[in-house]
């Protein structure tokens, strides 16, 4: 390890030193090049400015125009080149005008090097200290006129301070790049050093991690030397161990997923009455909120006493049940019980609990703090939610009781009327006879209607899938219903109104279900609307909204007696009738709205009721329409 560390230090220092020297030489060259290019650019700029001034003053460059030129130069400098000094010099060296000084107070400039160069070569330059301003400046002078007949020299100067300020930004950029390059050099040197010293350390660290159980560790193999072959051998060992562990983990996760997705609750206990596992369905059924049961599988309860996790004494006895206890079978310890649990929010729950013995593998089940290696016989408890089955059975019992009661009433009235007719003299009391015959007819019709409604309801509930949608002419169906109820509407002087607010008349519904639904709704509307009232049927197509396709909305409304708010939730129950309907002369069977609810559900629709006492009732059904219904509507 010491040798590797020395090697790393040597590689790092050598690489870093070499890269720093190369980087320093590059930066020095770049700085020199940038300074030279900047100086040339500045010289060209000053020369261009001087030539521009020559063009502006060439027609007036005479001693007589000195004051005028001096004022012009000072104005030009203040408006266009405030950081430059412009000087106009006559061929004899006298200063004709200057942008920053009084020309009469300035000495003769004939001996200035840039002036001599300008007269000889057309232009000249020099960097020196200004006798007038007292600081270093860069001068560029341009001759005005020809070599044989020069009119003078235009000199433009810029302070070296201004030049340095303009160069500082470029220099800062260069040095910033240099510093970044230096940091990059250090990083690269460090990386190169690690490239050669890290393989052995990586192999050692990976082997140590694998020995500690971390199968995600893997050596990166490059090349084909001895170290690479050693790394490949360690990777092969890691892959084999990872495959074995993945197989075990996959089997465990499959078991956990099955337990978590079972609708039945599953509880396993050891022979000593300690918990092994409890799945989420069991926790939900029993309403258990123990802090140790927050994991998906419920295996965190392992080792706890059954009494600590299961509060129901019946279930405790089944999990601890042995062959000699009541309710157990001698061959397998089978036990069965039904429980009814009251839940505050979800409502009552009925559970079928069955328990029997199972053989558990040894080596992982704590028995009083010890782990047994031998297979043991534990207890398996399966909880099945039979709430719906219990409710269905109760509904059948209630239905039979209600049907018997509803049938008994007209039968009793018919029997009483028949007995009265048998004991009376029909020739002497014809009026009473007609009364009792009418009573028999009325109650027999009611029984006939009740039997018809029961058959319709049974047919809808038994096989709702058999009612497939077909193309139906909605206006024709409504006209048919109007004709059917025309007599009842006329007898009660009720106004009928039908609005078909649709672009077409064809819809995709089951004709039998839609007819029986509207027939019951219209029949109820007529029954419970006072004479002189109104019954309205409206139909319209609802547009597509989000994921919901086209729908057909049909509303049946009346201005009749209405339904009290406390009774609106129960009117769709079988044989339920509101108080005023129960005591009225046109009492129904109590099955009409129950048939409506089941028929609409068979058409995959929804039904909504709105009503208030004295203001009538509106029942709205919403039926989904398949895509082909739009084509049918367009054709119609």
Secondary structure, 3 states (H helix, E strand, C coil): CHHHHHHHHHHHHHHHHHHHHHHHHHHHHHHHHHHHHHHHHHHHHHHHHHHHHHHHHCCCCCHHHHHHHHHHHHHHHHHHCCCEEEEEEECCCCEEEECCCCHHHCCCCCCCHHHHHHHHHCEEEEEEECCCCCCEEEEEEEEEECCCCEEEEEEEEEEHHHHHHHHHHHHHHHHHHHHHHHHHHHHHHHHHHHHHHHHHHHHHHHHHHHHCCCCCCCCCCCCCCHHHHHHHHHHHHHHHHHHHHHHHHHHHHHHHHHHHHCCCEEEEECCCCEEEEECHHHHHHHCCCCHHHCCCCCHHHCCCEHHHHCCCHHHHHHHCCCCCCCCCCCCCCCEEEEEEEEECCCEEEEEEEEEEEEEECCCCCEECCEECCCCEEEEEEEEEECHHHHHHHHHHHHHHHHHHHHHHHHHHHHHHHHHHHHHCCCCCCHHHHHHHHHHHHHHHHHHHHHHHHHHHHHHHHHCHHHCCCEEEEHHHHHHHHHHHCHHHHHHCCCEEEEEEECCCCEEEECHHHHHHHHHHHHHHHHHCCCCCCEEEEEEEEECCECCECCEEEEEEEECCCCCCHHHCCCCCCCCCCCHHHHCCCCCCCCCHHHHHHHHHHHCCCEEEEEECCCCCEEEEEEEECCCHHHHHHHHC
